[in-house]
């Protein structure tokens, strides 16, 4: 068994698509109409056959409550791996991304937390 798709609730699919592709650098794999929303799936540019990240609309009250509660408590909704967290942090800051935690050493890992502008905190990690 392997993870092929994971979802992230967003408050605006178009805004999220722009942020995750233009700012973070993911690649759009699918963008298909699905009722009043879209099935938007992104992949890492260096692993386009890998796990897909679906940008899910948070219109369901339970999803909206979950997303809002995580944000209020400062809990990241998901985690992305990076090769060099200090370079990534600098690049993203220069792009206007706001961080709630600067790169911080935690044992063998270094983590940082950013605001995706779409209702989520995202943790990046260098292992």
N, C-alpha and C positions, 0 to 999 in steps of 0.2 A: 504494500500500500504506500502511496506517496501523495503529497499535497500538490494538487494541480491548480486550484483556484482558491483564493481567499478574498474576503470582502472588507471594505472599509466604508463606513457610513460617511457621507458628505452632505453638507447643507445646500450645495449648488454644484451640479455635475459639470457644467461648462467651466466654471471657475476652477474646480478641482482638476479637470482635464488640462487646463492651461498651466496650473501650478505644477502638477506632477510630471508633465512632459517638458515644458519650457524651463522651469526652474530646477526641478530635481533631476530631470534627464531620462525619465522612463520613456518607453516607446509604446504608442498606441497599437494594439493588436486587433481589437474589435471595437466597433462603434456602431451598434445596431439599434434601430428604433424598437422600443418595447413599451407599447401603450403611450402614456404621456411622458415617459422617461426613456432612457437609453441603456443598453448593455454596453458599458465601456470597460474594456479590459486592457490593462497595461502590462508590459513585461520589462525586464532589465535589458538594456541595449546589448549586453554581452552574453545574454542567455535568452534569446527570443523564443526558444521552445520550452522554457522553464515555467515556473509557477506564475500564474496570472493574478494581478491585483485588480479586482472589480470595484469601481467607484459607485457604490450603492446610494441611491437617494434615501435620506433619513425621514421620509414622509410618514412611516409607521410610528405611532406615538411611543411604542416601546423602544424602537431604534433611536428616536430622538432623545428620549429620556436617558438611555444608556450612553449615548454620545455626550450629552450635556453633563451627566454625572461624572464621567471620566475626566472631562475637561476641568470641571469645578474642583476635582480632587487632585489635579495635576498628574494624572495617570496617562501615559502614552497609550494610544490605541493600537499601535503596532511598532515593529522595529525593523530597520533596514541596515544591512551591513555595508560598510565602506572600507576601502583599502587604506586611506590615510585621512583620519578624522580631522586633523588640524587643517589640512588643505581644503577639505570639504567644508568645514566650518567657515573658513576664510572666504571661500568662493560663494557660499550661500549668504553670508553676511553682506558681502559686496553686492549681491543681488537683491538685498532688502529683506531677507528672511529674518524673522525675529526668533530668538532662542530663549527658552526659559531656563536652560542649563547649558553652560559652556562645556567644552570637552573636559571630562572629569575621569581620572583614573579610578577604576574599581577592580582591584585585584589584577587579573591578567587582561582585563578589558578597559577600554576607554569609551565612555558614552557621552552623548549630548542630546538635548531635547529641543525640538523646534515646533513652531506653530504653523500648521499647514494652511491657514487662512480659511479653512472650510469646516471648522468645528473640531479639529483634532490636534492633539500633541503627538508628534512622531519622534521616536527615539532612534538615533543612529548609533552604531556601534562598530568599533574596530577591535577585532579579536587578535 
